[in-house]
Amino acid sequence: MHGFSPEPAFMGEQNLVFSLQALVEATDNFNDNNKLGQGGFGAVYKGITSDGNEIAVKKLSAKSKQGKKEFMNEVKLVANVQHRNLARLLGCCVEGNERLLVYDYFPNKSLDTFLFDVEKRKELDWEKRYNIIIGIARGILYLHQESQLRIIHRDIKANNILLDHKLNPKIADFGLAKLFPEDKTHIHTRVAGTYGYMPPEYAMRGQLSVKVDVYSFGVVLLEIISGRKNNDNHLPYDMQHLVEWAWKLFQGGNALNMADSEASGVSEEEALRCIHVGLLCVQANATFRPVMSDVITMLSSSSVTLPNPSKPAFVSTGESHSLKPEPMSMSSWGNDEDKIVTTSQISGATTTSSPGIRSVNEASITEVEAR
């Protein structure tokens, strides 16, 4: 193998360097029948190793300059983080122009494949949804406060949450993750992530802090409760933007009306608490959003008094601009479908960080600087 020597600081003994030949054999020469998904940085394939273990192989496009940055960033970050709610990196391969990442294989694919499917979301009863919410929160807390490195994911969304055989959540796709200085509360950086899950201070000004992931988590939490995407133009006009709809229901004392009717066994007390916490996470003012340790405390304890949330980001006071969302892709294994989009109108708020095209909900920004 040529062109790569894993650094001990990044690759522990539990991680392996795979040969290209081994991955070719495992995926039947990257046969289309084994393809799990296709994204902007390449495809992901199911494979079976020589000792019978199932793996997922992320094969990055050799043509993508950003793909190399994504690859090295993901290797360095994910190899250093180990948590039950994070997808485990098994190893990597670099030979010639080939760059590959090897992960555990999850037959249930990702949260969006359940949550946004008319039939499959029936499998997510309230207990499963609540456990998924708590698991995601714990994974983010680990990244922010408990790992050796302080990491901001920057792309928390339903299709980056994998589900194991027991439907336990695993945060995946660290290609846009960023190491964050311990002595800083925020930094200014180029924007990278997915519109619809970005708070205003980041989408508009590039101001990055742990509160960016908190906001994204709040959106995903509301998606889990409601069983719907954060933007859906197929719904009645006043329901199209999830955060805005949730806020209006909460203000009117009807928050439970947003709970997914397909979720059996809903605990009204827990559901109301989750909706309340979700709205605290998506507040327009980043300083008002809780940190993840407080989020978990508020979600887990009925004795904790919750503060009243202030107005969420991107809730319009007048006419709102509806944006047509892109369809969800096959599965999260190939969902790094990043597109260059740097100017957007988001539910009535306009970003003007740099010239570009107008984005839509599921488009991700790929102007990623060196870490």
DRENNU-195921 format. One record per residue (C-alpha): y, x, z; residue number from 1. Coordinates in steps of 0.1 Angstrom, whole numbers. Example, Ala and Ser with C-alpha at 12.3 -4.5 7.8 and 13.67 -1.06 7.14 Angstrom:
2
REC      y      x      z   nr
REC    -45    123     78    1
REC    -11    137     71    2
//
This chain:
371
REC      y      x      z   nr
REC      0      0      0    1
REC     34     13     -9    2
REC     70      7      2    3
REC     66     -6     37    4
REC     57      9     71    5
REC     60    -15    100    6
REC     82     -3    128    7
REC     66     -5    162    8
REC     98    -21    176    9
REC     93    -50    152   10
REC     55    -53    147   11
REC     33    -54    178   12
REC     -4    -46    178   13
REC    -12    -83    174   14
REC      4    -83    140   15
REC    -13    -71    109   16
REC     -3    -56     76   17
REC    -23    -74     50   18
REC    -32    -59     16   19
REC    -22    -77    -15   20
REC    -58    -78    -26   21
REC    -69    -95      6   22
REC    -43   -122      1   23
REC    -52   -126    -36   24
REC    -88   -132    -25   25
REC    -78   -155      3   26
REC    -57   -178    -19   27
REC    -80   -176    -50   28
REC    -54   -156    -68   29
REC    -26   -180    -56   30
REC    -43   -209    -73   31
REC    -21   -240    -78   32
REC    -48   -261    -61   33
REC    -40   -241    -29   34
REC     -2   -245    -31   35
REC     13   -262     -1   36
REC     49   -263    -12   37
REC     75   -248    -35   38
REC    109   -237    -24   39
REC    139   -217    -37   40
REC    125   -185    -23   41
REC     90   -190    -36   42
REC     58   -209    -29   43
REC     34   -212      0   44
REC     -3   -213     -4   45
REC    -33   -221     18   46
REC    -57   -193     22   47
REC    -90   -185     39   48
REC    -96   -149     51   49
REC   -128   -130     48   50
REC   -137   -139     83   51
REC   -131   -177     77   52
REC    -97   -182     93   53
REC    -73   -205     76   54
REC    -38   -191     69   55
REC     -6   -200     51   56
REC      8   -173     28   57
REC     45   -175     19   58
REC     49   -157    -14   59
REC     85   -148    -19   60
REC     99   -147    -54   61
REC    104   -112    -67   62
REC    135   -123    -86   63
REC    154   -134    -56   64
REC    177   -108    -42   65
REC    183   -129    -11   66
REC    145   -133     -8   67
REC    142    -97      3   68
REC    168   -102     30   69
REC    151   -134     41   70
REC    118   -116     42   71
REC    129    -86     63   72
REC    149   -108     86   73
REC    120   -131     92   74
REC     95   -103     98   75
REC    118    -85    123   76
REC    127   -117    142   77
REC     95   -136    143   78
REC     73   -106    152   79
REC     94   -103    183   80
REC     92   -139    195   81
REC     60   -155    209   82
REC     61   -190    223   83
REC     39   -221    221   84
REC     66   -240    202   85
REC     73   -213    176   86
REC     52   -208    145   87
REC     32   -175    149   88
REC     36   -148    123   89
REC      2   -132    117   90
REC     14   -104     94   91
REC     31    -94     62   92
REC     25    -76     29   93
REC     48    -56      7   94
REC     33    -40    -24   95
REC     54    -32    -55   96
REC     76    -63    -61   97
REC     54    -85    -39   98
REC     66    -97     -5   99
REC     45   -120     15  100
REC     44   -135     50  101
REC     12   -148     66  102
REC     13   -176     92  103
REC    -12   -198    110  104
REC    -21   -227     89  105
REC    -12   -262    101  106
REC    -31   -290     84  107
REC     -6   -316     96  108
REC     22   -297     78  109
REC     56   -306     91  110
REC     74   -333    111  111
REC     92   -348     80  112
REC     58   -355     63  113
REC     50   -379     92  114
REC     85   -391    103  115
REC     98   -401     69  116
REC     65   -416     55  117
REC     61   -454     58  118
REC     25   -452     68  119
REC     22   -418     86  120
REC     50   -424    110  121
REC     29   -451    126  122
REC      7   -423    139  123
REC     37   -411    160  124
REC     37   -434    190  125
REC     64   -430    217  126
REC     44   -404    237  127
REC     39   -382    207  128
REC     76   -384    197  129
REC     88   -377    232  130
REC     65   -347    234  131
REC     77   -334    201  132
REC    113   -337    212  133
REC    106   -318    244  134
REC     86   -291    226  135
REC    114   -285    200  136
REC    139   -282    229  137
REC    117   -257    247  138
REC    113   -236    215  139
REC    151   -235    210  140
REC    157   -226    247  141
REC    133   -197    243  142
REC    152   -184    213  143
REC    186   -188    230  144
REC    178   -176    266  145
REC    142   -165    273  146
REC    132   -142    244  147
REC    138   -104    244  148
REC    163   -111    216  149
REC    190   -138    216  150
REC    184   -157    184  151
REC    202   -186    167  152
REC    179   -203    142  153
REC    207   -219    121  154
REC    183   -242    102  155
REC    167   -266    127  156
REC    156   -297    108  157
REC    125   -319    106  158
REC    109   -300     77  159
REC    112   -268     96  160
REC     91   -282    125  161
REC     54   -277    119  162
REC     28   -298    137  163
REC     -5   -285    150  164
REC    -38   -304    151  165
REC    -26   -321    183  166
REC      9   -328    168  167
REC     25   -302    190  168
REC     57   -289    174  169
REC     62   -253    161  170
REC     96   -242    150  171
REC     92   -223    117  172
REC    112   -206     89  173
REC    133   -180    105  174
REC    147   -167     72  175
REC    183   -178     82  176
REC    180   -169    119  177
REC    206   -145    133  178
REC    205   -121    162  179
REC    234   -130    186  180
REC    252   -105    209  181
REC    246   -111    246  182
REC    283   -106    254  183
REC    297   -131    229  184
REC    301   -168    232  185
REC    306   -172    194  186
REC    311   -151    163  187
REC    325   -158    128  188
REC    301   -155    100  189
REC    293   -168     65  190
REC    277   -202     66  191
REC    240   -206     61  192
REC    219   -237     69  193
REC    216   -273     58  194
REC    244   -298     55  195
REC    238   -329     76  196
REC    225   -307    105  197
REC    257   -285    108  198
REC    285   -291    133  199
REC    321   -290    120  200
REC    332   -257    136  201
REC    304   -239    117  202
REC    304   -259     84  203
REC    341   -256     81  204
REC    351   -224     98  205
REC    319   -203    101  206
REC    321   -203    139  207
REC    286   -196    151  208
REC    273   -201    186  209
REC    242   -215    203  210
REC    259   -248    201  211
REC    251   -249    163  212
REC    214   -252    171  213
REC    222   -277    198  214
REC    239   -299    173  215
REC    210   -296    148  216
REC    186   -305    176  217
REC    207   -336    184  218
REC    204   -348    147  219
REC    166   -341    147  220
REC    162   -360    180  221
REC    180   -390    166  222
REC    158   -388    135  223
REC    126   -388    157  224
REC    138   -418    176  225
REC    148   -438    145  226
REC    121   -426    121  227
REC    148   -421     94  228
REC    167   -393     77  229
REC    202   -384     89  230
REC    216   -397     56  231
REC    200   -425     36  232
REC    219   -443      8  233
REC    191   -468      5  234
REC    202   -484     38  235
REC    230   -509     43  236
REC    264   -491     42  237
REC    271   -492     79  238
REC    237   -476     86  239
REC    236   -449     60  240
REC    248   -420     83  241
REC    225   -418    112  242
REC    249   -401    137  243
REC    276   -426    129  244
REC    252   -456    132  245
REC    238   -443    165  246
REC    273   -439    179  247
REC    284   -474    169  248
REC    252   -489    185  249
REC    257   -468    217  250
REC    293   -479    220  251
REC    283   -515    215  252
REC    256   -513    242  253
REC    228   -518    215  254
REC    215   -482    213  255
REC    178   -494    215  256
REC    183   -512    182  257
REC    179   -478    164  258
REC    144   -472    178  259
REC    118   -471    151  260
REC     99   -504    151  261
REC     68   -485    140  262
REC     67   -465    172  263
REC     43   -481    196  264
REC     46   -479    234  265
REC     83   -472    235  266
REC     96   -465    270  267
REC    131   -481    269  268
REC    144   -459    298  269
REC    132   -427    281  270
REC    144   -438    246  271
REC    179   -447    259  272
REC    180   -413    277  273
REC    170   -395    246  274
REC    196   -413    224  275
REC    222   -405    250  276
REC    213   -368    251  277
REC    212   -368    213  278
REC    247   -380    212  279
REC    258   -354    237  280
REC    243   -328    214  281
REC    263   -339    183  282
REC    297   -342    199  283
REC    325   -329    177  284
REC    338   -305    203  285
REC    313   -277    207  286
REC    324   -270    243  287
REC    313   -305    253  288
REC    278   -300    239  289
REC    252   -290    266  290
REC    232   -258    264  291
REC    195   -262    258  292
REC    185   -256    295  293
REC    206   -286    304  294
REC    192   -306    275  295
REC    157   -302    288  296
REC    168   -311    324  297
REC    185   -342    312  298
REC    156   -353    290  299
REC    130   -346    317  300
REC    146   -361    348  301
REC    156   -397    353  302
REC    175   -387    384  303
REC    201   -367    365  304
REC    233   -386    357  305
REC    243   -382    321  306
REC    280   -377    312  307
REC    295   -400    287  308
REC    294   -385    252  309
REC    326   -381    232  310
REC    329   -390    196  311
REC    303   -372    174  312
REC    312   -349    145  313
REC    317   -365    111  314
REC    321   -400    123  315
REC    348   -414    101  316
REC    377   -435    114  317
REC    383   -451     80  318
REC    365   -450     47  319
REC    335   -426     48  320
REC    322   -407     18  321
REC    286   -414     11  322
REC    266   -385     -3  323
REC    234   -390    -21  324
REC    206   -370     -3  325
REC    181   -350    -22  326
REC    145   -361    -18  327
REC    124   -344      8  328
REC    101   -318     -7  329
REC     63   -316     -4  330
REC     61   -300     30  331
REC     78   -275     52  332
REC     56   -247     40  333
REC     78   -244      9  334
REC    109   -260     21  335
REC    133   -231     20  336
REC    150   -248    -10  337
REC    183   -231     -5  338
REC    211   -238    -30  339
REC    245   -222    -32  340
REC    268   -249    -19  341
REC    300   -239     -1  342
REC    323   -268     -3  343
REC    314   -303      9  344
REC    326   -337     19  345
REC    305   -347     48  346
REC    309   -383     60  347
REC    346   -382     56  348
REC    352   -346     66  349
REC    359   -320     40  350
REC    349   -284     43  351
REC    370   -258     24  352
REC    355   -225     35  353
REC    353   -212     -1  354
REC    353   -223    -37  355
REC    320   -240    -48  356
REC    303   -272    -57  357
REC    301   -302    -35  358
REC    269   -303    -15  359
REC    245   -330     -7  360
REC    227   -337     25  361
REC    195   -316     21  362
REC    211   -287      3  363
REC    211   -254     22  364
REC    237   -226     19  365
REC    224   -192     10  366
REC    255   -169     13  367
REC    237   -148     40  368
REC    253   -116     51  369
REC    234    -86     64  370
REC    223    -88    100  371
//
